[in-house]
């Protein structure tokens, strides 16, 4: 007959007998969570931070519907070679070829380039109007006259062409309210076109900036996570001087983090500007609790209690 004193030992034997089953189950959950976390994405939608149902949010969206978006464009600057200007042979041909490559990129509505701008010009003799390119780039014989004419055209010099004639700009307008997936697709195609261009370039705009920030964010999260893990493992090894003192707290915390991120992914949510700090918070809180429980367990063992009781 089992006595009251034998109950803890009996419970301990039952749990020890089921330990391998529990470990296998936890390992399966860890693999499943890791698989789901590998599919989680980054959400860079600022409007998620706007208060729902607020009058200012409603006003902003009504204004945007009436007047359009103010950031659905990319501005690309193409520099001349060092020590040269845009009036050197070959520059405008390269700019025009880049313009043509950008026009066929996905989600592009229009591309404005100095080589594609045409001007209405009056004929003083006949009194009619005809159209002439802003820059007649096919023939270098027109470069001196076209260069001098840029300064007389408002909104061209200092906007489409740099004041020192060292670079020219291309304005690319893409679909309104383009989604993250669309922005990523457009940004990759634009990057590919710029990579094939032999001249140095600079680019700004929501689509490429968003992709760049997300890439940097992912790299920083991975880098600091690895550094943090190694640091914490070193501190745990120094504090507990045993393999389980490192393995148990790390396993508990990592399962908690992966489980939380996997639940987010299953719920259709990605890591956004606010939840990017969630893994760090879980890591800090989880490690402190795991160390506290492990230390208390060692104190109980040191006080003479049996393993299961402790």
C-alpha positions in Angstrom: 0.0 0.0 0.0 1.4 3.4 -1.0 1.8 5.8 2.0 1.7 9.5 2.0 5.4 9.7 2.3 5.8 7.5 -0.9 3.5 9.8 -3.0 6.2 12.3 -4.1 8.5 9.4 -5.1 5.7 7.7 -7.0 4.8 10.9 -8.8 8.4 11.5 -9.6 8.7 8.0 -11.1 5.7 8.6 -13.3 7.0 11.8 -14.6 10.5 10.4 -15.2 8.9 7.6 -17.2 7.1 10.1 -19.3 10.0 12.4 -19.7 11.0 11.1 -23.2 7.5 11.4 -24.5 7.4 15.0 -23.3 10.8 15.8 -24.8 9.7 14.3 -28.2 6.5 16.4 -28.1 8.3 19.6 -27.2 10.8 18.9 -30.0 8.0 18.4 -32.5 6.5 21.7 -31.4 9.8 23.4 -31.8 10.3 22.1 -35.3 6.7 23.2 -36.2 7.2 26.7 -34.7 10.6 27.1 -36.5 9.0 26.2 -39.8 6.2 28.8 -39.3 8.7 31.5 -38.1 10.8 30.9 -41.3 7.8 32.2 -43.3 7.1 35.3 -41.2 7.5 38.6 -43.0 8.1 42.2 -42.2 5.2 44.7 -42.4 6.3 48.2 -43.1 2.8 49.9 -43.2 2.9 53.1 -41.2 -0.8 53.4 -41.4 -1.2 50.6 -38.9 0.0 53.0 -36.3 -2.9 55.5 -37.1 -5.7 55.4 -34.6 -8.8 53.6 -36.0 -11.9 55.7 -36.1 -10.1 58.9 -35.3 -11.3 62.1 -37.0 -7.7 63.0 -38.1 -7.2 59.6 -39.6 -10.5 60.0 -41.5 -9.5 63.5 -42.7 -6.1 62.2 -43.9 -7.7 59.4 -46.0 -10.3 61.7 -47.4 -7.6 64.2 -48.4 -5.6 61.4 -50.0 -8.5 60.1 -52.0 -9.2 63.6 -53.3 -5.7 64.7 -54.1 -3.8 61.4 -54.5 -0.7 60.0 -52.7 2.3 62.1 -52.1 5.0 59.4 -52.1 4.1 57.1 -55.0 7.2 57.9 -57.0 10.9 57.2 -57.3 13.5 59.8 -58.0 16.7 58.5 -59.6 19.8 60.7 -60.1 22.4 59.5 -62.7 25.8 61.1 -62.3 28.3 61.8 -65.0 31.7 60.2 -64.8 34.1 61.9 -62.3 35.4 65.1 -63.8 32.8 65.2 -66.6 29.4 66.8 -67.1 26.2 65.4 -68.6 27.2 67.0 -71.9 30.0 64.5 -72.5 29.5 62.1 -75.4 27.5 59.0 -74.4 25.9 60.3 -71.2 22.4 61.1 -72.6 22.3 57.9 -74.6 22.9 55.9 -71.3 20.2 58.0 -69.5 17.7 57.4 -72.3 18.4 53.6 -72.3 17.9 53.6 -68.5 14.6 55.5 -69.0 13.4 52.9 -71.5 14.4 50.0 -69.1 12.4 51.7 -66.3 9.3 52.2 -68.4 8.8 48.5 -68.8 9.2 47.7 -65.0 6.1 46.4 -63.2 3.7 48.8 -61.6 5.1 51.8 -63.5 2.6 54.5 -64.6 5.0 57.1 -66.2 8.7 58.0 -66.4 9.9 61.6 -66.9 13.4 62.1 -68.2 15.2 65.0 -69.8 15.7 63.0 -72.9 11.9 62.4 -73.3 10.7 65.9 -72.5 9.4 67.9 -75.5 8.7 71.6 -75.6 6.1 73.6 -77.6 8.0 76.1 -79.7 6.4 79.0 -81.8 7.3 79.6 -85.4 7.8 83.4 -85.8 7.6 83.1 -89.6 4.5 81.0 -90.0 2.9 81.7 -86.7 2.4 78.0 -85.9 3.6 75.8 -83.2 5.8 72.7 -83.3 7.4 70.4 -80.8 11.1 70.2 -80.1 13.0 68.0 -77.6 14.3 69.7 -74.5 17.7 68.0 -75.2 18.6 66.9 -78.7 20.9 64.3 -77.4 21.4 62.3 -80.6 23.7 65.0 -82.0 26.5 66.7 -80.0 26.2 69.7 -82.3 23.2 70.9 -80.3 24.7 70.5 -76.9 26.0 74.0 -76.5 22.7 75.6 -77.4 20.6 73.2 -75.3 22.9 73.6 -72.3 22.5 77.4 -72.4 18.8 77.0 -72.9 18.3 75.0 -69.7 18.9 78.0 -67.5 16.0 79.9 -69.2 13.5 77.1 -68.5 11.9 77.3 -65.1 11.9 74.0 -63.2 14.5 72.3 -65.3 17.9 73.4 -64.1 18.3 72.4 -60.5 15.4 69.9 -60.8 15.8 67.7 -63.9 19.5 68.6 -64.4 21.9 69.5 -61.6 23.0 73.1 -61.3 26.6 72.2 -62.0 25.5 69.9 -64.9 27.1 67.0 -63.1 23.9 64.8 -63.0 20.4 64.5 -64.3 17.2 63.1 -62.7 14.5 60.6 -63.7 11.1 60.7 -62.1 9.3 57.4 -62.0 5.6 57.4 -61.0 4.2 54.0 -59.9 0.7 52.7 -59.0 -1.1 54.5 -56.3 -1.0 52.9 -52.8 1.2 50.1 -54.0 1.3 47.2 -51.6 4.5 45.9 -49.9 4.7 43.0 -52.3 4.3 45.4 -55.3 6.9 47.8 -53.9 9.4 45.0 -53.4 8.9 43.7 -57.0 9.3 47.3 -58.4 12.4 48.0 -56.2 14.1 44.8 -57.3 13.5 45.6 -61.0 14.8 49.1 -60.6 17.8 47.9 -58.8 18.5 45.5 -61.6 18.3 48.2 -64.2 20.6 50.5 -62.2 23.1 47.7 -61.7 23.3 47.3 -65.5 24.0 51.0 -65.9 27.7 52.0 -66.2 27.2 55.3 -64.4 26.9 55.9 -60.7 23.3 56.5 -59.5 21.3 57.4 -56.5 17.6 56.6 -55.7 15.0 57.7 -53.3 11.3 56.9 -52.8 9.0 54.8 -50.7 9.4 51.5 -52.7 13.1 51.3 -52.5 13.5 52.9 -49.1 11.0 50.4 -47.7 12.8 47.4 -49.1 16.2 48.8 -47.9 14.9 49.3 -44.4 13.4 45.9 -44.2 16.6 44.3 -45.4 18.7 46.2 -42.9 16.1 45.4 -40.2 16.3 41.7 -40.9 20.2 41.7 -40.9 20.3 43.7 -37.6 17.8 41.4 -35.9 19.8 38.3 -36.9 23.2 39.9 -36.0 22.1 41.1 -32.5 20.1 37.9 -31.8 23.2 35.8 -32.4 25.4 38.1 -30.3 22.8 38.2 -27.5 22.5 34.4 -27.5 26.3 33.9 -27.3 26.6 36.5 -24.5 23.7 35.0 -22.4 25.0 31.5 -22.9 28.4 32.6 -21.7 26.9 34.2 -18.6 24.8 31.2 -17.8 27.8 28.8 -18.2 29.7 31.1 -15.8 26.9 31.3 -13.3 25.7 27.6 -13.2 28.9 25.8 -14.2 26.8 23.0 -15.8 25.4 22.1 -19.2 21.8 22.0 -18.0 22.1 25.4 -16.4 22.7 26.7 -20.0 20.4 24.3 -21.9 17.2 24.6 -19.8 16.9 28.4 -19.7 17.8 28.8 -23.3 15.4 26.0 -24.5 12.5 27.5 -22.5 13.1 31.1 -23.8 13.7 30.1 -27.4 10.6 27.9 -27.4 8.6 30.8 -26.0 10.0 33.3 -28.6 9.5 30.9 -31.5 6.0 29.9 -30.3 4.9 33.5 -30.1 6.3 34.4 -33.5 4.7 31.3 -35.0 1.3 32.2 -33.5 1.7 35.7 -35.1 2.5 34.1 -38.5 -0.4 31.7 -38.2 -2.7 34.7 -37.4 -1.6 36.4 -40.6 0.6 39.0 -38.9 4.2 39.9 -39.7 6.8 41.8 -37.7 6.1 45.5 -37.9 7.7 48.6 -36.6 6.3 48.0 -33.1 6.6 44.2 -32.7 10.2 44.2 -34.0 11.3 44.6 -30.3 9.0 41.7 -29.2 11.7 38.9 -29.5 14.1 41.0 -27.4 11.5 41.7 -24.7 10.6 38.0 -24.5 14.2 37.1 -24.4 15.0 39.4 -21.5 11.9 38.5 -19.5 12.2 34.8 -20.2 15.9 34.5 -19.3 15.4 36.4 -16.0 12.5 34.1 -15.0 14.3 31.0 -16.1 17.4 32.0 -14.1 15.3 32.8 -11.1 13.5 29.4 -11.1 16.7 27.5 -11.7 18.4 29.3 -8.8 15.5 28.6 -6.5 15.6 25.0 -7.5 19.4 24.8 -6.6 18.6 26.5 -3.3 16.0 23.9 -2.4 18.4 21.1 -3.4 21.0 22.7 -1.2 18.5 22.8 1.7 18.3 19.0 1.5 15.0 18.4 -0.4 14.6 15.6 -2.9 14.8 16.4 -6.6 11.1 16.2 -7.3 10.1 18.2 -4.2 12.7 20.9 -5.1 
